[in-house]
Amino acid sequence: MTEEYTFACPACEAEIAVNGEMRDAIVANGCPVCAVPVGPESFS
């Protein structure tokens, strides 16, 4: 079973359901919508 997180961008307010691997990629590369850098606090 994959872990599910909800990513909420603090800059563009995009909300995306992601798995653990996608979460790590977003933390490393920034928001997939607006590219602003984000940290683990942007996930719930």
Beta strands, then each sheet from edge to edge (+ up, - down):
strand 1: 5-8
strand 2: 15-18
sheet 1: 1+ 2-
end
